[in-house]
Amino acid sequence: MKNEFFVTGKLVDIVNRKMFNAQVHIKNGKIEEIIEIEQEQGMFILPGFIDSHVHIESSMMIPSSFARAAVQHGTIATVSDPHEIANVLGIPGVEFMIQNSKKVPFKFFFGAPSCVPATSFETSGASINSTDTEKLINNPDIHYLAEMMNFPGVIFNDSEVHLKIASAIKAHKPIDGHAPGLKGEDLKKYAAAKISTDHECSTYDEAIEKINLGIKIQIREGSAAKDFENLFPLVKSHPGNIMFCTDDCHPNDLIKGHINKIVSRAIYKDADIYDVLNAAIKNPIEHYKLNVGLLQKGDFADFILVKDLKDFDVVKTYINGNLVFDNGQVLINKIEEKPINNFNCEKISQKDILVSESKGKVNVIVAKDGDLLTQKLVTEPKIANGEVVVDLERDILKIVIVNRYKKSQPVVGLIKNFNLKSGAIAGSIAHDSHNIIAIGTNDFDIVEAINTIIDNKGGIVACNGKQKVHLKLEVAGLMSTEEANEIAKNYEKVNALAKELGSTLTAPFMTMAFMTLLVIPELKIGDKGLFDVSKFEFTTLFT
């Protein structure tokens, strides 16, 4: 880093809502002076973007690699929930993320995972209780209590849940929410517990009800859940109460764009530029009290240069005065990291996933493209040789969950809307406990896919007879130590085969990973059985 230098351009002052030609004087990593000049400038200078809620693990990259990818799109900070690795490895997993992130000049703001495990209805690799949470929340490297997914625990006064919340309140750190579809008196109780954000809104009316109770809305546009179109009117109606986030962003999407693309979409829809940029920058800084500059005198020199204020293609990115991206070249060093993991299961056979015929109809999970919510279909099963089998004509496939932390009998269910015509897909990314999940058209390929994951101690795979493509995820079964482009290339190969097998979903692996998320309605599946989220209790395949 040069101790002192100047940058010229048309400065976009989002604090004072004005633009002017300027020379910015940077000294020792901070903005020393901003001088207005007469000469017209072609390049625009503005503060760097912030992802207000993201699980770094979903990028399949360790934090240092994520940083190298994100700065290319002008992202200089993230509000990051290490919930995924915590469910696999507990506090050591959180510490891994923090320590790796410190090795690069990027601003990661990690939270204390609040729901590990997310529920008691599945097997996770670790747990973080209220005593652990209190220790974490008082760590200066922890900036907030991460998403409180256990909203029933909040509403019905679960003592452990409220002890975690109390520790965050005592430490004066914000509490993130996660309450899809919650409304009425239950929502009031949830908000009264000092829950300050929600990234699960899927409708404008839901968002307004939450905003009226003091909850900030994070408009999410990720790889699986895409809420921008439904929630965009908030940019115009409630600009001070919103932030932008991705939540979960797969590697092939991250290398193409990040928060800058959400900003661009809003601008093309004729939103006010300052309202949009505040949602992408100022609002998260103020809400989470982030130590990030807003391009004001005395601030840290965290800013970007872009060609225009429509597409937001980034030319240069600075963090604390460090030039970390320059005209297509990433200037953050690659970090070599030793993987950590938690895998302890044995291979399965086809007989382990047979489902014997029984009386009655079956409960089928109905997946939805671009949505974490599912529906429940009650229908007649297809029977052959006394067994429940896949019904390709009605697109009813097998879904199998294998506990990866200890030897256990696989759980088998049925699922619709993946549209596979042959083969199977599988992965060790299965929110939130990250057991092994597979969906397929026949038992041979399902077992082959699952056993490939076990052999590699993590990853994603698509296979069809002798054809098989996989991406190894050696860090907690969630991330790779490879670089973004390499991970994205291999991910695209696996994703392409899943599409060749017939899947019509935008992101089949991301959608599959949420079929085990037992806190989002309506019907999901875990390593202990089929789960009716609406009733918050186990159900059976046959009904």
Backbone hydrogen bonds, N-H to C=O, Kabsch-Sander energy under -0.5 kcal/mol:
donor,donor_aa,acceptor,acceptor_aa,energy
5,F,26,I,-2.3
7,V,24,V,-2.2
9,G,22,A,-2.0
10,K,43,M,-3.5
11,L,9,G,-0.9
11,L,20,F,-2.8
12,V,45,I,-3.2
13,D,11,L,-0.9
13,D,18,K,-2.7
14,I,12,V,-1.1
17,R,13,D,-0.8
18,K,13,D,-1.8
20,F,11,L,-1.6
22,A,9,G,-2.9
23,Q,35,I,-2.7
24,V,7,V,-3.6
24,V,22,A,-0.5
25,H,23,Q,-0.6
25,H,33,E,-3.3
26,I,5,F,-3.0
26,I,24,V,-0.6
27,K,30,K,-2.5
28,N,3,N,-3.6
30,K,27,K,-1.6
31,I,299,D,-3.0
32,E,25,H,-2.8
32,E,30,K,-0.9
33,E,25,H,-1.5
35,I,23,Q,-2.8
36,E,34,I,-0.5
37,I,21,N,-2.4
44,F,306,V,-2.5
45,I,10,K,-2.2
46,L,304,I,-2.1
48,G,302,D,-0.9
49,F,74,G,-2.7
50,I,280,A,-2.3
51,D,77,A,-1.8
52,S,50,I,-0.8
52,S,244,F,-2.1
54,V,79,V,-1.8
55,H,247,D,-2.6
56,I,54,V,-0.8
58,S,55,H,-1.7
59,S,56,I,-2.0
60,M,57,E,-2.0
61,M,56,I,-0.8
62,I,480,S,-0.8
65,S,62,I,-0.9
66,F,62,I,-2.4
67,A,63,P,-2.6
68,R,64,S,-1.4
69,A,65,S,-1.6
70,A,66,F,-3.0
71,V,67,A,-2.2
72,Q,69,A,-0.7
73,H,70,A,-2.0
74,G,71,V,-1.4
75,T,70,A,-1.7
76,I,49,F,-2.6
77,A,49,F,-1.2
78,T,107,K,-2.0
79,V,51,D,-2.8
80,S,78,T,-0.8
80,S,109,F,-2.2
81,D,54,V,-2.0
84,E,81,D,-0.5
86,A,82,P,-1.7
87,N,83,H,-1.6
88,V,84,E,-0.8
89,L,85,I,-3.1
90,G,86,A,-2.1
93,G,90,G,-1.1
94,V,90,G,-1.4
95,E,91,I,-2.7
96,F,92,P,-1.9
97,M,93,G,-1.8
98,I,94,V,-2.2
99,Q,95,E,-2.7
100,N,96,F,-2.4
101,S,97,M,-2.0
102,K,98,I,-1.4
103,K,100,N,-1.4
104,V,101,S,-1.3
106,F,104,V,-1.9
107,K,76,I,-1.9
108,F,106,F,-1.0
109,F,78,T,-2.5
110,F,108,F,-0.6
110,F,141,D,-0.7
111,G,80,S,-1.8
112,A,144,Y,-2.6
116,V,128,I,-0.5
122,E,119,T,-0.6
124,S,122,E,-0.6
125,G,87,N,-2.6
126,A,87,N,-0.9
128,I,116,V,-3.0
133,T,129,N,-2.6
134,E,130,S,-2.1
135,K,131,T,-1.7
136,L,132,D,-2.5
137,I,133,T,-3.2
138,N,134,E,-1.1
139,N,136,L,-2.1
142,I,139,N,-2.4
143,H,110,F,-3.1
145,L,174,P,-2.7
146,A,112,A,-2.1
146,A,144,Y,-0.7
148,M,176,D,-2.3
149,M,147,E,-1.6
151,F,149,M,-2.5
154,V,150,N,-1.4
155,I,151,F,-2.6
156,F,152,P,-2.9
157,N,154,V,-1.0
158,D,153,G,-3.0
162,H,158,D,-2.3
163,L,159,S,-1.9
164,K,160,E,-1.8
165,I,161,V,-2.1
166,A,162,H,-2.3
167,S,163,L,-1.8
168,A,164,K,-1.4
169,I,165,I,-2.3
170,K,166,A,-2.6
171,A,167,S,-1.5
172,H,169,I,-1.3
173,K,168,A,-2.6
176,D,145,L,-2.9
178,H,148,M,-0.7
182,L,179,A,-1.4
186,D,183,K,-0.8
187,L,183,K,-1.0
188,K,184,G,-1.9
189,K,185,E,-2.0
190,Y,186,D,-2.1
191,A,187,L,-2.9
192,A,188,K,-2.2
193,A,189,K,-0.8
193,A,190,Y,-0.8
194,K,191,A,-1.7
195,I,190,Y,-0.9
196,S,175,I,-3.1
197,T,175,I,-0.7
198,D,216,K,-1.7
199,H,177,G,-0.5
207,A,203,T,-1.9
208,I,204,Y,-2.4
209,E,205,D,-2.1
210,K,206,E,-1.7
211,I,207,A,-2.8
212,N,208,I,-2.5
213,L,210,K,-1.0
214,G,211,I,-2.2
215,I,210,K,-2.3
216,K,196,S,-2.9
217,I,241,N,-2.7
218,Q,198,D,-2.6
218,Q,216,K,-0.5
219,I,217,I,-0.8
219,I,243,M,-3.3
220,R,218,Q,-0.6
221,E,245,C,-2.1
222,G,225,A,-2.9
223,S,248,D,-2.8
226,K,224,A,-0.6
226,K,370,G,-1.6
227,D,220,R,-2.9
227,D,225,A,-0.5
228,F,220,R,-0.5
231,L,227,D,-2.2
232,F,228,F,-1.8
234,L,231,L,-2.1
235,V,232,F,-2.3
236,K,232,F,-0.6
236,K,233,P,-0.7
237,S,233,P,-2.4
238,H,234,L,-2.8
241,N,238,H,-1.8
242,I,239,P,-0.7
243,M,217,I,-2.0
244,F,279,A,-1.5
245,C,219,I,-2.3
246,T,53,H,-0.7
247,D,53,H,-2.4
248,D,246,T,-2.9
253,D,250,H,-1.0
254,L,250,H,-2.2
255,I,251,P,-2.0
256,K,253,D,-1.1
257,G,253,D,-1.5
261,K,258,H,-1.3
262,I,258,H,-0.9
263,V,259,I,-2.4
264,S,260,N,-2.2
265,R,261,K,-2.1
266,A,262,I,-1.9
267,I,263,V,-2.2
268,Y,264,S,-2.5
269,K,265,R,-0.8
270,D,267,I,-2.0
271,A,266,A,-1.8
276,V,272,D,-2.3
277,L,273,I,-2.6
278,N,274,Y,-2.2
279,A,275,D,-1.7
280,A,276,V,-1.4
281,I,277,L,-1.2
282,K,277,L,-0.6
283,N,278,N,-3.3
285,I,281,I,-1.7
286,E,282,K,-2.5
287,H,283,N,-2.7
288,Y,284,P,-2.4
289,K,285,I,-0.7
290,L,285,I,-1.8
292,V,290,L,-2.0
298,G,31,I,-2.9
299,D,296,Q,-2.4
301,A,29,G,-2.8
302,D,300,F,-2.3
303,F,301,A,-0.7
303,F,318,Y,-1.1
304,I,46,L,-3.1
305,L,316,K,-2.4
306,V,44,F,-2.2
307,K,313,D,-1.7
312,F,308,D,-0.5
314,V,312,F,-0.5
315,V,305,L,-3.2
316,K,305,L,-1.3
317,T,325,F,-2.1
318,Y,303,F,-3.1
319,I,322,N,-2.3
321,G,301,A,-2.4
322,N,319,I,-2.4
324,V,317,T,-2.6
324,V,322,N,-0.9
325,F,317,T,-1.3
326,D,329,Q,-2.6
327,N,315,V,-3.3
329,Q,326,D,-1.5
330,V,328,G,-0.5
331,L,324,V,-2.7
333,N,331,L,-0.5
336,E,334,K,-0.5
344,N,404,R,-3.3
352,D,349,S,-1.3
353,I,350,Q,-1.5
354,L,351,K,-0.9
356,S,354,L,-0.5
357,E,386,G,-2.9
362,V,379,T,-3.2
363,N,541,L,-2.7
364,V,362,V,-0.5
364,V,377,L,-3.0
365,I,414,L,-2.4
366,V,375,Q,-2.7
367,A,365,I,-0.7
367,A,416,K,-2.1
371,D,368,K,-1.4
374,T,521,P,-1.6
375,Q,366,V,-2.0
377,L,364,V,-2.6
379,T,362,V,-2.0
379,T,377,L,-0.6
382,K,389,V,-0.5
383,I,381,P,-0.5
384,A,387,E,-2.6
387,E,384,A,-1.4
388,V,355,V,-2.9
389,V,382,K,-2.5
391,D,396,I,-2.9
392,L,390,V,-0.6
394,R,391,D,-0.5
395,D,392,L,-0.8
396,I,391,D,-2.6
397,L,395,D,-0.7
397,L,415,I,-3.1
398,K,440,G,-1.8
399,I,413,G,-2.0
400,V,438,A,-2.8
401,I,411,V,-2.5
402,V,436,I,-2.5
411,V,401,I,-2.5
413,G,399,I,-3.0
415,I,397,L,-2.3
416,K,365,I,-2.7
417,N,395,D,-0.8
421,K,501,L,-3.8
422,S,501,L,-1.1
424,A,463,C,-2.3
425,I,439,I,-2.6
426,A,461,V,-2.3
427,G,437,I,-2.3
428,S,459,G,-2.1
430,A,428,S,-0.8
431,H,513,A,-1.7
434,H,430,A,-3.0
435,N,430,A,-0.5
436,I,402,V,-2.6
437,I,427,G,-2.6
438,A,400,V,-2.0
439,I,425,I,-2.5
440,G,398,K,-2.0
441,T,423,G,-2.8
446,I,442,N,-1.9
447,V,443,D,-2.5
448,E,444,F,-2.2
449,A,445,D,-2.5
450,I,446,I,-2.4
451,N,447,V,-2.7
452,T,448,E,-1.6
453,I,449,A,-1.7
454,I,450,I,-2.0
455,D,451,N,-2.4
456,N,452,T,-1.9
457,K,453,I,-0.6
457,K,454,I,-0.8
458,G,453,I,-2.3
459,G,477,G,-0.6
460,I,471,L,-1.8
461,V,426,A,-2.5
462,A,469,V,-2.4
463,C,424,A,-2.5
464,N,467,Q,-3.1
467,Q,464,N,-1.9
468,K,466,K,-0.5
469,V,462,A,-2.6
471,L,460,I,-2.6
473,L,458,G,-1.2
474,E,472,K,-0.5
475,V,479,M,-2.9
476,A,340,I,-2.7
476,A,474,E,-0.9
477,G,473,L,-0.5
478,L,475,V,-2.4
479,M,475,V,-2.2
480,S,60,M,-2.7
487,I,483,E,-2.7
488,A,484,A,-3.0
489,K,485,N,-2.3
490,N,486,E,-2.3
491,Y,487,I,-2.8
492,E,488,A,-2.6
493,K,489,K,-1.5
494,V,490,N,-2.0
495,N,491,Y,-3.1
496,A,492,E,-2.8
497,L,493,K,-1.8
498,A,494,V,-2.0
499,K,495,N,-2.0
500,E,496,A,-2.4
501,L,497,L,-2.1
502,G,499,K,-1.4
503,S,498,A,-1.9
511,T,507,A,-2.7
512,M,508,P,-2.5
513,A,509,F,-1.9
514,F,510,M,-0.7
514,F,511,T,-1.1
515,M,512,M,-1.7
517,L,514,F,-1.3
518,L,516,T,-1.3
520,I,517,L,-1.6
524,K,531,F,-2.6
525,I,515,M,-2.1
526,G,529,G,-2.4
529,G,526,G,-1.1
531,F,524,K,-3.3
532,D,537,E,-2.7
533,V,522,E,-2.1
533,V,531,F,-0.9
534,S,522,E,-0.9
536,F,532,D,-1.2
537,E,532,D,-1.8
539,T,530,L,-2.5
543,T,361,K,-3.0
